[in-house]
Amino acid sequence: MAPHLSPTLVKKVLPGNRLGDEGLALYVHWPFCVSKCPYCDFNSHVRDGVDHEAWRTALLADLAHEAALLPGRRLTSIFFGGGTPSLMEPATVAAVIGAAREAWPASDDIEITLEANPNSVEAARFADLAAAGVNRLSLGLQSFDDAALAFLGRAHSAREGLAALEVAQRHFGRVSFDLIYALPGDDDARWAAMLDRAIALGTEHLSLYELTIEPGTRFASMVAKREFEPLDAERAAELFELTAERTAAAGIPAYEISNHARAGAETRHNLTYWRYGDYAGIGPGAHGRRGGMRTMRHRKPENFLTGVARNGHGLVEEEALSPVEAAREALVMGLRLAEGIDPVALAERIGVERLVDDAAVERLTGHGLLERDGKRLRTTPGGRLLLDSILAEIAA
C-alpha cells in the first residue's frame, strides 16, 4: 500500500459501499518486544522502558476516536497483536476491553485474543490476563527444537515453551500456538515428527508458517551475505503439502493458507479480515478498514504518542478505497480461505460489476487449480501453492 501522508485526511465514503453491514472487529497493536527476531518484519520495537500509564491513556483515546466514527456496530472480536502484547500490563488490557464494550454492544460469544511469547509471561500473568477478559491465547512457540529456536532468535527454550502452553491451557478456554517450518535443512521426517507432536498437545487451532525471508530483516542481510541458504522453493512446497495432509487427517484441516482448526475453532477475528469485513485498528502501525475507508496509524511508537496528544488519535493515513481497490483486496483475502468466495455476492457488496474474469476462472478450473461449489469459488490444494499467479490471472 502506497503511503499517503497528506495532513488533509480524506473523509469521503464510497457511495453504495455496504462493507460495514456486518459485525465489527477491533485490532489493538502493542509495538514492544524484549528483542527483535531476525525473521520478523512486523512493526515491533525494543525499548529500555515503557510508560504503561501513558500508553493506556493513548490507546483509550485512539479507541474512542474510532468508536465515534463507527457508532452502533456489534463488536464480534478483539485481537491484541504485536510486538508482544503479553508485555502489556493486565490493567491496560482490561481497560481497553472495558472501553470497547462500552463503545459497542458486544456479541455474547465475543472472541478476545492476545498474542504471547513463552518467555514474556509467567503463570501469574496468564491468570491476570484471563481475569482482564482475554478468552483466547495465541502462543508463539515457533518450534520444539532448541537449535531451531536459537536460529530463529527466540528467547525461550523448547521446555519453557511447553510449560507456558500447559499454563495457558489451564487459564484460557481457547489456545492456539504458532510453529515455523521450512527452515534450512528441514525435511519430511523432521517436520512430520514436529507436526505429530503439535497435534498431540490437544489445542484446536494451529498456525503453521513457512519461513520466508522478508526484505529489511536480519535474515535478509544474512542471506545476502551467504551466511545461510534458505530451503529451496520445491522442498518448501512439499512441506506445505505434507502439512495440509497431516492436519486434515488429524481433524484440524487448513481453513486458510497457514491456519488450521477443528470445526468451530477458527479465529473469528481473522475470518472477519479475510471475509473482507470491517475492523477498527488502533495502536502504532495498526491498519483498519471501516465503511470503505482504509486507515493506518503512525508506525513509530513515539510518533504515535505525539499524534494522539496533538490530534486525539494516531492516524497518519485515512483514504477512501475505490471499488476496484476494494475488489482486488477482497479477492486476495477471500481466496486464502478454504471456503473461498461467492464472487457475485462479493462484487455486489463492494459495488463492482464483477470480481473475476469468468473465462480465466474456467481455464484454471480445467487445469485443476480452481473449483466451483455452487455459487462459491475456491482454490484446490494444488492451486493454493500458486495463489499469487492465480490472482493475477482471474482478477476482473
C-alpha positions as a Markdown table, in Angstrom:
| # | Residue | x | y | z |
|---|---|---|---|---|
| 1 | Met | 0.0 | 0.0 | 0.0 |
| 2 | Ala | 1.5 | 3.3 | -1.0 |
| 3 | Pro | 1.9 | 5.8 | 1.8 |
| 4 | His | -0.5 | 8.8 | 1.8 |
| 5 | Leu | 0.9 | 11.3 | 4.2 |
| 6 | Ser | -1.2 | 14.4 | 3.4 |
| 7 | Pro | -2.2 | 16.2 | 6.5 |
| 8 | Thr | -5.7 | 16.6 | 5.0 |
| 9 | Leu | -7.4 | 13.3 | 5.7 |
| 10 | Val | -9.9 | 12.0 | 3.2 |
| 11 | Lys | -13.3 | 11.7 | 4.7 |
| 12 | Lys | -15.4 | 10.5 | 1.8 |
| 13 | Val | -17.0 | 7.1 | 1.9 |
| 14 | Leu | -17.8 | 5.3 | -1.3 |
| 15 | Pro | -21.5 | 5.6 | -2.3 |
| 16 | Gly | -23.2 | 2.2 | -2.3 |
| 17 | Asn | -20.4 | 0.5 | -0.4 |
| 18 | Arg | -22.0 | -1.8 | 2.2 |
| 19 | Leu | -18.9 | -3.3 | 3.7 |
| 20 | Gly | -19.9 | -2.1 | 7.1 |
| 21 | Asp | -23.2 | -4.0 | 7.3 |
| 22 | Glu | -21.8 | -6.9 | 9.3 |
| 23 | Gly | -20.1 | -7.2 | 12.8 |
| 24 | Leu | -17.0 | -5.2 | 13.7 |
| 25 | Ala | -13.6 | -6.5 | 14.8 |
| 26 | Leu | -11.1 | -4.5 | 16.9 |
| 27 | Tyr | -7.4 | -4.8 | 16.4 |
| 28 | Val | -5.1 | -3.4 | 19.1 |
| 29 | His | -1.3 | -3.2 | 18.3 |
| 30 | Trp | 1.2 | -3.3 | 21.1 |
| 31 | Pro | 4.6 | -2.5 | 19.5 |
| 32 | Phe | 7.1 | -3.5 | 22.1 |
| 33 | Cys | 9.3 | -6.7 | 22.3 |
| 34 | Val | 12.1 | -7.9 | 24.5 |
| 35 | Ser | 14.2 | -8.4 | 21.4 |
| 36 | Lys | 13.7 | -8.3 | 17.6 |
| 37 | Cys | 13.6 | -11.8 | 15.9 |
| 38 | Pro | 15.7 | -12.0 | 12.8 |
| 39 | Tyr | 12.8 | -13.1 | 10.6 |
| 40 | Cys | 10.3 | -10.5 | 11.8 |
| 41 | Asp | 9.1 | -7.6 | 9.6 |
| 42 | Phe | 6.2 | -6.7 | 11.8 |
| 43 | Asn | 6.0 | -3.3 | 13.5 |
| 44 | Ser | 7.9 | -4.2 | 16.6 |
| 45 | His | 10.4 | -2.2 | 18.7 |
| 46 | Val | 12.8 | -2.7 | 21.6 |
| 47 | Arg | 12.8 | 0.0 | 24.3 |
| 48 | Asp | 14.6 | 0.2 | 27.6 |
| 49 | Gly | 11.4 | 1.3 | 29.4 |
| 50 | Val | 7.7 | 1.7 | 28.7 |
| 51 | Asp | 5.4 | 4.2 | 30.4 |
| 52 | His | 2.4 | 2.0 | 30.8 |
| 53 | Glu | 0.1 | 4.7 | 32.1 |
| 54 | Ala | 0.9 | 6.9 | 29.1 |
| 55 | Trp | 0.3 | 4.0 | 26.7 |
| 56 | Arg | -3.0 | 3.1 | 28.4 |
| 57 | Thr | -4.2 | 6.7 | 28.0 |
| 58 | Ala | -3.1 | 6.8 | 24.3 |
| 59 | Leu | -4.7 | 3.6 | 23.3 |
| 60 | Leu | -8.0 | 4.5 | 25.0 |
| 61 | Ala | -8.0 | 7.9 | 23.2 |
| 62 | Asp | -7.3 | 6.2 | 19.9 |
| 63 | Leu | -10.1 | 3.7 | 20.5 |
| 64 | Ala | -12.5 | 6.5 | 21.4 |
| 65 | His | -11.8 | 8.2 | 18.0 |
| 66 | Glu | -12.6 | 5.0 | 16.1 |
| 67 | Ala | -15.7 | 4.4 | 18.2 |
| 68 | Ala | -17.1 | 7.8 | 17.4 |
| 69 | Leu | -16.8 | 7.0 | 13.7 |
| 70 | Leu | -18.4 | 3.6 | 14.0 |
| 71 | Pro | -21.4 | 4.1 | 16.2 |
| 72 | Gly | -23.9 | 1.3 | 16.8 |
| 73 | Arg | -21.8 | -1.6 | 15.5 |
| 74 | Arg | -21.8 | -5.0 | 17.0 |
| 75 | Leu | -18.4 | -6.0 | 18.4 |
| 76 | Thr | -17.6 | -9.6 | 17.5 |
| 77 | Ser | -13.9 | -9.8 | 18.4 |
| 78 | Ile | -10.9 | -8.1 | 19.9 |
| 79 | Phe | -7.3 | -9.0 | 18.9 |
| 80 | Phe | -4.2 | -7.8 | 20.8 |
| 81 | Gly | -1.3 | -8.2 | 18.4 |
| 82 | Gly | 2.3 | -7.0 | 18.2 |
| 83 | Gly | 5.0 | -6.9 | 19.1 |
| 84 | Thr | 4.5 | -8.8 | 22.3 |
| 85 | Pro | 1.1 | -7.9 | 23.8 |
| 86 | Ser | 1.7 | -10.2 | 26.8 |
| 87 | Leu | 4.1 | -7.5 | 27.9 |
| 88 | Met | 1.1 | -5.2 | 28.4 |
| 89 | Glu | 0.0 | -4.6 | 32.0 |
| 90 | Pro | -3.2 | -6.6 | 32.5 |
| 91 | Ala | -4.8 | -3.4 | 33.8 |
| 92 | Thr | -4.2 | -1.9 | 30.3 |
| 93 | Val | -5.7 | -4.9 | 28.6 |
| 94 | Ala | -8.7 | -4.8 | 31.0 |
| 95 | Ala | -9.1 | -1.0 | 30.3 |
| 96 | Val | -9.1 | -1.5 | 26.5 |
| 97 | Ile | -11.6 | -4.4 | 26.7 |
| 98 | Gly | -13.9 | -2.4 | 29.0 |
| 99 | Ala | -13.8 | 0.7 | 26.8 |
| 100 | Ala | -14.5 | -1.4 | 23.7 |
| 101 | Arg | -17.5 | -3.0 | 25.4 |
| 102 | Glu | -18.8 | 0.4 | 26.4 |
| 103 | Ala | -18.3 | 1.8 | 22.9 |
| 104 | Trp | -20.1 | -1.0 | 21.1 |
| 105 | Pro | -22.6 | -3.8 | 22.0 |
| 106 | Ala | -20.6 | -7.0 | 22.1 |
| 107 | Ser | -21.7 | -10.4 | 20.8 |
| 108 | Asp | -22.5 | -12.9 | 23.6 |
| 109 | Asp | -19.7 | -15.1 | 22.3 |
| 110 | Ile | -17.2 | -12.3 | 21.7 |
| 111 | Glu | -13.7 | -13.6 | 21.0 |
| 112 | Ile | -10.8 | -11.8 | 22.7 |
| 113 | Thr | -7.4 | -13.0 | 21.6 |
| 114 | Leu | -4.0 | -11.9 | 22.9 |
| 115 | Glu | -0.6 | -13.0 | 21.4 |
| 116 | Ala | 2.0 | -14.1 | 23.9 |
| 117 | Asn | 5.6 | -15.3 | 23.9 |
| 118 | Pro | 6.6 | -18.1 | 26.3 |
| 119 | Asn | 9.5 | -16.0 | 27.8 |
| 120 | Ser | 7.5 | -12.9 | 28.4 |
| 121 | Val | 4.9 | -14.1 | 30.9 |
| 122 | Glu | 4.6 | -16.3 | 33.9 |
| 123 | Ala | 1.6 | -18.2 | 35.3 |
| 124 | Ala | 0.5 | -15.2 | 37.3 |
| 125 | Arg | 0.4 | -13.0 | 34.2 |
| 126 | Phe | -1.7 | -15.6 | 32.3 |
| 127 | Ala | -4.2 | -15.7 | 35.2 |
| 128 | Asp | -4.3 | -11.9 | 35.3 |
| 129 | Leu | -4.8 | -11.6 | 31.5 |
| 130 | Ala | -7.7 | -14.1 | 31.7 |
| 131 | Ala | -9.2 | -12.1 | 34.6 |
| 132 | Ala | -8.9 | -9.0 | 32.4 |
| 133 | Gly | -11.2 | -10.6 | 29.9 |
| 134 | Val | -8.9 | -12.4 | 27.4 |
| 135 | Asn | -10.6 | -15.7 | 26.5 |
| 136 | Arg | -8.2 | -16.9 | 23.7 |
| 137 | Leu | -4.4 | -17.0 | 23.8 |
| 138 | Ser | -2.1 | -17.3 | 20.8 |
| 139 | Leu | 1.3 | -18.6 | 21.9 |
| 140 | Gly | 4.4 | -18.1 | 19.8 |
| 141 | Leu | 6.2 | -21.4 | 20.4 |
| 142 | Gln | 7.7 | -21.5 | 16.8 |
| 143 | Ser | 9.5 | -24.8 | 17.4 |
| 144 | Phe | 10.0 | -27.7 | 19.8 |
| 145 | Asp | 13.7 | -27.9 | 19.0 |
| 146 | Asp | 16.2 | -25.7 | 20.9 |
| 147 | Ala | 18.6 | -25.4 | 17.9 |
| 148 | Ala | 15.8 | -24.2 | 15.7 |
| 149 | Leu | 14.7 | -21.7 | 18.4 |
| 150 | Ala | 18.3 | -20.4 | 18.6 |
| 151 | Phe | 18.4 | -20.0 | 14.8 |
| 152 | Leu | 15.1 | -18.1 | 14.9 |
| 153 | Gly | 16.4 | -15.8 | 17.6 |
| 154 | Arg | 13.8 | -16.8 | 20.2 |
| 155 | Ala | 14.5 | -16.1 | 23.8 |
| 156 | His | 12.8 | -19.2 | 25.2 |
| 157 | Ser | 13.7 | -22.9 | 25.2 |
| 158 | Ala | 11.6 | -25.7 | 24.0 |
| 159 | Arg | 11.0 | -26.8 | 27.6 |
| 160 | Glu | 9.9 | -23.3 | 28.6 |
| 161 | Gly | 7.5 | -23.1 | 25.6 |
| 162 | Leu | 5.8 | -26.4 | 26.5 |
| 163 | Ala | 5.5 | -25.3 | 30.2 |
| 164 | Ala | 3.9 | -22.0 | 29.0 |
| 165 | Leu | 1.5 | -23.9 | 26.9 |
| 166 | Glu | 0.4 | -26.1 | 29.8 |
| 167 | Val | -0.2 | -23.0 | 31.9 |
| 168 | Ala | -2.2 | -21.3 | 29.1 |
| 169 | Gln | -4.4 | -24.3 | 28.7 |
| 170 | Arg | -5.3 | -24.1 | 32.4 |
| 171 | His | -6.4 | -20.5 | 32.2 |
| 172 | Phe | -7.9 | -20.0 | 28.7 |
| 173 | Gly | -10.8 | -21.7 | 27.1 |
| 174 | Arg | -9.2 | -21.5 | 23.7 |
| 175 | Val | -5.5 | -21.7 | 23.0 |
| 176 | Ser | -3.6 | -21.7 | 19.7 |
| 177 | Phe | 0.1 | -21.8 | 19.0 |
| 178 | Asp | 2.5 | -21.0 | 16.2 |
| 179 | Leu | 5.2 | -23.1 | 14.5 |
| 180 | Ile | 7.6 | -22.1 | 11.8 |
| 181 | Tyr | 8.7 | -24.7 | 9.2 |
| 182 | Ala | 10.8 | -24.8 | 6.0 |
| 183 | Leu | 13.9 | -23.8 | 7.9 |
| 184 | Pro | 17.3 | -24.6 | 6.3 |
| 185 | Gly | 17.8 | -28.3 | 6.2 |
| 186 | Asp | 14.2 | -29.2 | 7.0 |
| 187 | Asp | 13.0 | -32.5 | 5.7 |
| 188 | Asp | 9.8 | -34.5 | 5.7 |
| 189 | Ala | 10.7 | -36.7 | 8.6 |
| 190 | Arg | 11.7 | -33.9 | 10.9 |
| 191 | Trp | 8.7 | -31.7 | 10.1 |
| 192 | Ala | 6.2 | -34.7 | 10.3 |
| 193 | Ala | 7.5 | -35.5 | 13.7 |
| 194 | Met | 7.1 | -32.0 | 14.9 |
| 195 | Leu | 3.6 | -31.8 | 13.4 |
| 196 | Asp | 2.6 | -35.1 | 15.2 |
| 197 | Arg | 3.9 | -33.6 | 18.5 |
| 198 | Ala | 1.9 | -30.4 | 17.9 |
| 199 | Ile | -1.3 | -32.2 | 17.1 |
| 200 | Ala | -0.9 | -34.4 | 20.2 |
| 201 | Leu | -0.8 | -31.3 | 22.5 |
| 202 | Gly | -4.6 | -31.0 | 22.1 |
| 203 | Thr | -5.2 | -27.5 | 21.0 |
| 204 | Glu | -8.0 | -26.9 | 18.5 |
| 205 | His | -6.1 | -24.4 | 16.4 |
| 206 | Leu | -2.6 | -24.3 | 14.9 |
| 207 | Ser | -0.9 | -21.5 | 12.9 |
| 208 | Leu | 1.8 | -23.1 | 10.8 |
| 209 | Tyr | 4.0 | -20.7 | 8.9 |
| 210 | Glu | 6.6 | -21.3 | 6.2 |
| 211 | Leu | 9.7 | -19.4 | 6.9 |
| 212 | Thr | 10.0 | -16.5 | 4.3 |
| 213 | Ile | 12.9 | -14.2 | 4.0 |
| 214 | Glu | 11.4 | -10.7 | 4.3 |
| 215 | Pro | 13.2 | -7.6 | 3.0 |
| 216 | Gly | 14.7 | -5.4 | 5.7 |
| 217 | Thr | 15.0 | -8.2 | 8.2 |
| 218 | Arg | 18.3 | -9.5 | 9.7 |
| 219 | Phe | 17.7 | -12.8 | 7.9 |
| 220 | Ala | 17.6 | -10.9 | 4.6 |
| 221 | Ser | 21.0 | -9.5 | 5.4 |
| 222 | Met | 22.4 | -12.8 | 6.4 |
| 223 | Val | 21.2 | -14.5 | 3.2 |
| 224 | Ala | 22.7 | -11.6 | 1.1 |
| 225 | Lys | 26.0 | -12.3 | 2.9 |
| 226 | Arg | 25.6 | -16.0 | 2.2 |
| 227 | Glu | 25.6 | -16.8 | 5.9 |
| 228 | Phe | 22.9 | -19.4 | 5.3 |
| 229 | Glu | 20.9 | -20.8 | 2.4 |
| 230 | Pro | 17.1 | -20.8 | 2.6 |
| 231 | Leu | 15.3 | -24.0 | 1.9 |
| 232 | Asp | 14.6 | -24.2 | -1.9 |
| 233 | Ala | 11.1 | -23.5 | -3.1 |
| 234 | Glu | 10.4 | -27.0 | -4.2 |
| 235 | Arg | 11.2 | -28.5 | -0.9 |
| 236 | Ala | 9.2 | -25.9 | 0.9 |
| 237 | Ala | 6.2 | -26.7 | -1.3 |
| 238 | Glu | 6.5 | -30.4 | -0.4 |
| 239 | Leu | 6.4 | -29.5 | 3.3 |
| 240 | Phe | 3.4 | -27.3 | 2.7 |
| 241 | Glu | 1.5 | -30.2 | 1.1 |
| 242 | Leu | 2.7 | -32.5 | 3.9 |
| 243 | Thr | 1.3 | -30.0 | 6.5 |
| 244 | Ala | -2.1 | -29.9 | 4.8 |
| 245 | Glu | -2.3 | -33.7 | 4.6 |
| 246 | Arg | -1.2 | -34.3 | 8.2 |
| 247 | Thr | -3.5 | -31.8 | 9.8 |
| 248 | Ala | -6.5 | -32.8 | 7.7 |
| 249 | Ala | -6.0 | -36.4 | 8.7 |
| 250 | Ala | -6.0 | -35.3 | 12.4 |
| 251 | Gly | -9.3 | -33.4 | 12.0 |
| 252 | Ile | -7.7 | -29.9 | 12.1 |
| 253 | Pro | -7.6 | -29.0 | 8.4 |
| 254 | Ala | -6.4 | -25.8 | 6.9 |
| 255 | Tyr | -9.2 | -23.2 | 6.7 |
| 256 | Glu | -6.7 | -20.6 | 5.5 |
| 257 | Ile | -3.2 | -20.9 | 3.9 |
| 258 | Ser | -1.4 | -21.1 | 7.2 |
| 259 | Asn | -4.1 | -21.7 | 9.8 |
| 260 | His | -5.6 | -25.0 | 10.8 |
| 261 | Ala | -8.5 | -25.7 | 13.2 |
| 262 | Arg | -11.2 | -28.1 | 14.2 |
| 263 | Ala | -14.7 | -27.1 | 13.0 |
| 264 | Gly | -15.9 | -24.1 | 15.0 |
| 265 | Ala | -12.4 | -23.3 | 16.4 |
| 266 | Glu | -11.4 | -21.0 | 13.6 |
| 267 | Thr | -10.1 | -17.5 | 14.5 |
| 268 | Arg | -13.2 | -15.3 | 14.3 |
| 269 | His | -11.2 | -12.1 | 14.2 |
| 270 | Asn | -9.1 | -13.2 | 11.3 |
| 271 | Leu | -12.1 | -14.5 | 9.5 |
| 272 | Thr | -13.6 | -11.0 | 9.6 |
| 273 | Tyr | -10.4 | -9.8 | 7.9 |
| 274 | Trp | -10.3 | -12.5 | 5.3 |
| 275 | Arg | -14.0 | -12.2 | 4.5 |
| 276 | Tyr | -13.5 | -8.5 | 4.0 |
| 277 | Gly | -15.5 | -7.2 | 6.9 |
| 278 | Asp | -14.9 | -4.0 | 8.8 |
| 279 | Tyr | -12.2 | -3.8 | 11.5 |
| 280 | Ala | -11.0 | -0.9 | 13.6 |
| 281 | Gly | -7.2 | -0.8 | 14.1 |
| 282 | Ile | -5.7 | 1.2 | 16.9 |
| 283 | Gly | -2.1 | 1.5 | 18.2 |
| 284 | Pro | 1.2 | 2.1 | 16.4 |
| 285 | Gly | 1.2 | 0.9 | 12.8 |
| 286 | Ala | -2.3 | -0.6 | 13.0 |
| 287 | His | -4.3 | -0.9 | 9.8 |
| 288 | Gly | -8.1 | -0.7 | 9.7 |
| 289 | Arg | -10.9 | -0.9 | 7.3 |
| 290 | Arg | -14.2 | 0.9 | 8.0 |
| 291 | Gly | -17.0 | 1.7 | 5.7 |
| 292 | Gly | -15.0 | 1.8 | 2.5 |
| 293 | Met | -12.1 | 3.6 | 4.2 |
| 294 | Arg | -8.5 | 2.4 | 4.6 |
| 295 | Thr | -6.8 | 3.6 | 7.8 |
| 296 | Met | -3.2 | 3.5 | 9.1 |
| 297 | Arg | -1.7 | 4.7 | 12.3 |
| 298 | His | 1.8 | 6.1 | 12.9 |
| 299 | Arg | 4.3 | 3.2 | 13.0 |
| 300 | Lys | 7.0 | 4.6 | 15.3 |
| 301 | Pro | 5.7 | 4.4 | 18.9 |
| 302 | Glu | 7.0 | 7.9 | 19.8 |
| 303 | Asn | 5.3 | 9.4 | 16.7 |
| 304 | Phe | 2.1 | 7.6 | 17.6 |
| 305 | Leu | 2.1 | 9.1 | 21.1 |
| 306 | Thr | 2.8 | 12.6 | 19.7 |
| 307 | Gly | -0.1 | 12.2 | 17.2 |
| 308 | Val | -2.5 | 11.2 | 19.9 |
| 309 | Ala | -1.5 | 14.1 | 22.1 |
| 310 | Arg | -1.9 | 16.5 | 19.2 |
| 311 | Asn | -5.0 | 15.2 | 17.4 |
| 312 | Gly | -6.7 | 12.8 | 19.8 |
| 313 | His | -5.8 | 9.8 | 17.5 |
| 314 | Gly | -2.8 | 8.1 | 16.0 |
| 315 | Leu | -4.0 | 8.3 | 12.4 |
| 316 | Val | -1.4 | 9.0 | 9.7 |
| 317 | Glu | -3.5 | 7.8 | 6.7 |
| 318 | Glu | -7.2 | 7.7 | 6.0 |
| 319 | Glu | -8.2 | 7.2 | 2.4 |
| 320 | Ala | -11.3 | 6.1 | 0.6 |
| 321 | Leu | -10.9 | 2.8 | -1.3 |
| 322 | Ser | -12.1 | 2.8 | -4.9 |
| 323 | Pro | -14.4 | -0.1 | -5.9 |
| 324 | Val | -11.5 | -1.6 | -7.9 |
| 325 | Glu | -9.1 | -1.4 | -5.0 |
| 326 | Ala | -11.7 | -3.0 | -2.7 |
| 327 | Ala | -12.4 | -5.7 | -5.2 |
| 328 | Arg | -8.8 | -6.6 | -5.5 |
| 329 | Glu | -8.3 | -6.7 | -1.8 |
| 330 | Ala | -11.4 | -8.8 | -1.2 |
| 331 | Leu | -10.3 | -11.3 | -3.9 |
| 332 | Val | -6.8 | -11.6 | -2.4 |
| 333 | Met | -8.2 | -12.1 | 1.1 |
| 334 | Gly | -11.1 | -14.4 | 0.2 |
| 335 | Leu | -9.1 | -16.9 | -1.9 |
| 336 | Arg | -6.7 | -17.5 | 1.0 |
| 337 | Leu | -9.7 | -19.3 | 2.7 |
| 338 | Ala | -10.5 | -22.9 | 2.1 |
| 339 | Glu | -14.2 | -21.8 | 1.9 |
| 340 | Gly | -13.3 | -19.5 | -1.0 |
| 341 | Ile | -15.7 | -16.7 | -2.1 |
| 342 | Asp | -19.1 | -16.1 | -3.6 |
| 343 | Pro | -17.8 | -13.8 | -6.5 |
| 344 | Val | -21.3 | -12.5 | -7.4 |
| 345 | Ala | -22.4 | -11.6 | -3.8 |
| 346 | Leu | -19.0 | -10.1 | -3.0 |
| 347 | Ala | -19.0 | -8.0 | -6.2 |
| 348 | Glu | -22.5 | -6.7 | -5.3 |
| 349 | Arg | -21.5 | -5.9 | -1.7 |
| 350 | Ile | -18.4 | -3.9 | -2.9 |
| 351 | Gly | -20.2 | -2.2 | -5.8 |
| 352 | Val | -18.4 | -3.5 | -8.9 |
| 353 | Glu | -19.9 | -5.2 | -11.9 |
| 354 | Arg | -17.9 | -8.4 | -11.5 |
| 355 | Leu | -15.0 | -9.6 | -9.3 |
| 356 | Val | -13.4 | -12.3 | -11.5 |
| 357 | Asp | -12.8 | -12.9 | -15.2 |
| 358 | Asp | -15.0 | -15.9 | -15.9 |
| 359 | Ala | -13.0 | -17.1 | -18.9 |
| 360 | Ala | -9.8 | -17.2 | -16.8 |
| 361 | Val | -11.7 | -19.0 | -14.0 |
| 362 | Glu | -12.9 | -21.6 | -16.4 |
| 363 | Arg | -9.4 | -22.1 | -17.8 |
| 364 | Leu | -7.8 | -22.5 | -14.4 |
| 365 | Thr | -10.6 | -24.8 | -13.3 |
| 366 | Gly | -9.8 | -27.0 | -16.2 |
| 367 | His | -6.2 | -27.1 | -15.1 |
| 368 | Gly | -7.3 | -28.3 | -11.6 |
| 369 | Leu | -6.2 | -25.1 | -9.8 |
| 370 | Leu | -9.7 | -23.7 | -9.0 |
| 371 | Glu | -13.1 | -25.4 | -8.3 |
| 372 | Arg | -16.7 | -24.3 | -8.0 |
| 373 | Asp | -19.1 | -25.5 | -5.4 |
| 374 | Gly | -22.5 | -24.0 | -6.2 |
| 375 | Lys | -22.0 | -20.2 | -6.1 |
| 376 | Arg | -18.6 | -20.4 | -4.4 |
| 377 | Leu | -15.2 | -20.4 | -6.0 |
| 378 | Arg | -12.1 | -21.6 | -4.2 |
| 379 | Thr | -8.6 | -22.8 | -4.9 |
| 380 | Thr | -7.8 | -26.5 | -4.9 |
| 381 | Pro | -4.9 | -27.8 | -2.7 |
| 382 | Gly | -2.6 | -27.6 | -5.7 |
| 383 | Gly | -3.9 | -24.1 | -6.5 |
| 384 | Arg | -3.0 | -22.8 | -3.1 |
| 385 | Leu | 0.7 | -23.3 | -4.0 |
| 386 | Leu | 0.2 | -20.9 | -6.9 |
| 387 | Leu | -2.2 | -18.4 | -5.3 |
| 388 | Asp | -0.4 | -15.2 | -6.4 |
| 389 | Ser | -0.3 | -16.3 | -10.0 |
| 390 | Ile | -4.0 | -17.3 | -9.9 |
| 391 | Leu | -5.0 | -14.0 | -8.5 |
| 392 | Ala | -3.2 | -12.2 | -11.3 |
| 393 | Glu | -5.0 | -14.3 | -13.9 |
| 394 | Ile | -8.5 | -14.1 | -12.6 |
| 395 | Ala | -8.9 | -10.5 | -11.3 |
| 396 | Ala | -11.5 | -8.9 | -13.5 |
